[in-house]
């Protein structure tokens, strides 16, 4: 493979900060031109007394499920503040390698669902079927107002489920000119979108450039998100093998190779200034 496989490709990075800048740096290192445009912010929230009690009684759960990178980062921080030693016989689950990364090396009994990055992936595991989860208690770490599929399905299978909602996801205050420069460029380009809420916000923030955005190729991180993108009107949707940076970079390289993009001179990343 070439040392700069993304040379000539413009990439819109919508991942929240600081993860977006780290991904953009890897795009640049591979020869691409990164437009850093996080469409949502991750804002830690103060836990309710009920949520604090869930953390205090962590040892009462047979499993803890983290559904995102932010949930893993904030969740393990909250738990370590109360639990200098982890409860025995407890398994932590994540929906993919990206969410598992912040939990590695902490002495946890960690199970990372590698074949996908969605709640559906976890629910398909043998240990989450009714004959295993009935009568068990699970704690789900997530953002405020997350999807209900995981909890509802586990309850239908006989489990007890509680939530700790660790953060909110307000729209990021971006400079619209950054997005418009990307959308109006004549260079080969692709947008990286890692969740449904980011996709919704990107469409809203595109404004009059919505139709140009829908014509832009996008790379998403799951089959469910790919289906949603096509329902919204995107005409070219590619699915990475996961949400972690390595999977996204691999998908970008495959996209650039298939598109046979002509090399360009290297450039500096574009950052969306907060308004």
C-alpha positions, -999 to +999 in steps of 0.1 A: +000+000+000+012+035-007+025+056+022-002+082+014-032+062+002-057+091+008-037+116-013-062+137-032-092+128-010-111+153+011-127+138+042-154+154+064-148+142+100-179+146+121-168+127+152-171+147+185-140+162+199-113+153+210-117+121+190-124+140+158-091+158+158-072+125+165-090+109+135-083+139+113-046+137+122-046+101+109-064+112+077-038+138+072-009+114+079-023+091+051-023+120+026-059+131+029-073+165+035-094+166+067-123+189+073-129+187+111-166+194+117-180+178+149-217+181+146-225+172+183-206+179+216-203+154+244-211+171+276-208+152+310-239+156+331-244+154+369-258+121+379-291+118+397-293+102+432-308+071+416-279+069+391-253+075+419-269+046+438-265+024+407-228+031+408-226+026+446-243-008+441-223-019+411-216-053+426-253-061+423-251-063+385-240-094+367-231-073+337-224-037+327-230-026+291-213+004+275-229+016+243-203+043+232-168+056+236-180+084+258-200+061+280-169+039+285-147+069+293-171+086+317-185+054+331-153+038+341-142+071+357-174+073+378-171+037+388-134+038+397-141+067+420-164+045+441-148+011+435-110+009+439-114-029+433-138-042+407-166-065+418-159-102+412-178-123+386-190-092+367-186-088+329-184-055+311-197-055+275-192-030+247-208-027+213-175-026+195-137-021+197-139+017+199-161+015+230-139-012+245-107+008+241-111+030+272-118-001+294-088-021+284-060-026+309-081-019+340-085-054+353-121-058+340-136-090+327-142-074+293-162-087+264-160-066+232-185-074+205-161-072+174-186-082+147-203-048+144-210-017+164-246-017+174-271-029+201-282-056+177-247-071+177-248-075+214-283-089+215-273-116+190-246-130+214-253-163+230-249-149+265-277-124+259-303-149+250-333-155+273-319-187+288-288-168+300-301-134+310-334-143+327-332-132+363-300-113+358-294-076+365-276-054+339-265-017+341-264+002+308-240+031+305-251+056+278-259+092+269-291+110+278-320+097+258-303+068+241-319+040+221-343+017+241-338-014+220-312-030+242-330-024+275-364-034+261-351-066+245-332-077+277-363-070+298-384-091+273-359-119+279-364-117+316-335-094+328-337-064+351-321-033+335-310+001+350-294+031+333-267+055+341-269+084+316-235+100+317-236+128+291-258+149+268-253+155+231-261+191+222-254+203+187-220+217+183-216+254+175-197+252+142-186+276+116-210+269+086-183+281+062-162+250+069-190+227+058-198+248+028-162+247+017-163+209+018-196+207+000-187+231-028-153+216-035-147+200-068-122+175-053-131+139-046-147+138-011-164+116+014-180+122+048-175+100+079-206+096+101-205+075+132-241+077+146-276+086+137-277+117+157-247+131+140-263+123+106-294+142+116-275+172+128-253+172+097-284+174+075-298+202+096-266+222+096-261+218+058-289+242+052-291+251+015-263+227+009-285+197+019-288+184-017-251+186-023-246+167+010-270+140-001-249+135-033-217+132-013-205+096-006-206+087+031-189+061+052-209+048+082-202+023+110-231-002+109-257-017+086-284+000+107-269+034+101-263+027+064-301+019+061-309+051+079-286+072+057-302+058+026-337+065+040-326+101+044-317+103+008-279+097+006-271+080-027-238+064-020-233+048+014-203+026+024-201+007+057-169+004+077-162-028+097-165-008+129-165+026+146-129+026+157-103+047+139-085+017+123-118+005+107-126+040+094-091+045+080-093+011+063-127+020+047-113+053+036-084+036+019-107+011+001-129+040-010-099+060-023-085+029-041-118+021-058-123+057-068-088+058-083-082+093-070-054+114-086-028+125-061-028+162-050-004+183-031-007+178+007-026+204+027-034+214+062-065+202+080-096+225+080-111+231+115-146+244+121-142+274+145-168+276+172-192+305+167 
